[in-house]
Amino acid sequence: MSRRGPMVDDARAKDDISFGQIAIEKNFVTEEQIREAIEVQKKFQSMGHGMKKLGEILLEKNFLSKKEADEILETQKSLERRRRIAGYEILSKLGQGGMGAVYKARQKSMERIVALKILPPKFARSPAFIDRFVREARAVAKLNHENIIAGIDVGESNGLYYFAMEYADGKTVYERIRESGAIGEDEAIDIVLQIARALEHAHRNDLVHRDVKPQNIIVTKKEVAKLCDLGLAKTEDSEASVTQRGVSVGTPHYISPEQAKGEVDVDIRSDIYSLGASFYHMVVGQVPFVGSSPMVVMTKHLTETPPYPRSKNADVSKDVSDFIMRMMAKDKEDRYQTPTKLISDLMRLKEGKSVSRRHKPSRQRKSRSRVAAQRGRAGSQRVPVVEAALVTAAP
């Protein structure tokens, strides 16, 4: 132990651990280089010279440049600012999204683990972003359902705006697909059924999620599916004060045609489409449409019929394939009109029973579909898709 005392040494050790972790995460150094620097640190201390900073050793051995070291120190400062949320202890970082980072934290007053979303300082300077951040918290607070991540607290501390939510111990559907490929049909049906129930509850509270996707569906260790990230949610009868006409909001791979066009007055049928696209990804193992850019993918959602699921994965049944195609109908009038009807047919599908066939599109809708398809073949420049701002937390 050095003459500075145990508390000082403990703080120095924590700083060094943090410094080393960030250096590795940024691919500035290797784990082997960190271990080598720690050995030098131990030898230096055993000689009675006290604790030498890990960063100094890495610089001396030319494992790090001065610029890289400064970047790590700035990251440490940023993380330290985020730890100063009154009433919470930050434990680890869970992820990064378009509206800020999410941390695993302990709520001190209740002695429980929560997920803490913190609005980045650059956005906290914008009244519009603060408004949207608070709207998310209030939207979640209105909903009390087993299949929706619960909202706990929202506020501001030391200049940082935060939103505390229920912590779900599990993986997102996107992570499961990325790690293991397509999800089995029975399990996928169960997940979609649970999220349909979440949408039904949101619909009863006049809310549209507008960004349903595998990244926003967490499956807990108890196999409970939970819908999260209501950052884009809006009430069905609200004024379009924040979402402007002609601006697409959502994630390209799962976005509904009406959202791709930048329509303001989207309703629950848009969420049903996005859930259908997520269902497709689950059972097929691939997204419905791919493209060289978000705009190309959005254009395909507007003009092209997705490949029949069974044609992409022979393990997908005809009944499930037809079901997904109905959920992803281009014209919202041809989709399931409410989550309640969707749930009813999902239950039949789960029980191995036949489901009602989608009604045939009207002659007018058929004509519109043919025109759209012709436009798509002629080239994306002819499609009336606005060059829009995409609010997305993941590809």
Secondary structure as UniProt FT lines:
FT   TURN            3..4
FT   HELIX           6..25
FT   TURN            26..27
FT   HELIX           31..44
FT   HELIX           45..49
FT   HELIX           54..60
FT   TURN            61..62
FT   HELIX           66..82
FT   TURN            86..87
FT   STRAND          88..97
FT   TURN            98..99
FT   STRAND          100..107
FT   TURN            108..111
FT   STRAND          112..118
FT   HELIX           121..124
FT   HELIX           127..141
FT   TURN            146..147
FT   STRAND          151..157
FT   TURN            158..159
FT   STRAND          160..166
FT   STRAND          170..172
FT   HELIX           173..180
FT   HELIX           185..204
FT   TURN            205..206
FT   STRAND          207..208
FT   HELIX           214..216
FT   STRAND          217..220
FT   TURN            221..222
FT   STRAND          225..227
FT   TURN            231..232
FT   STRAND          234..235
FT   TURN            236..237
FT   TURN            245..246
FT   HELIX           252..254
FT   HELIX           257..260
FT   TURN            261..262
FT   HELIX           268..284
FT   HELIX           294..303
FT   HELIX           309..312
FT   TURN            314..315
FT   HELIX           318..327
FT   HELIX           332..334
FT   HELIX           339..350
FT   TURN            351..352
FT   HELIX           363..378
FT   HELIX           380..382
//
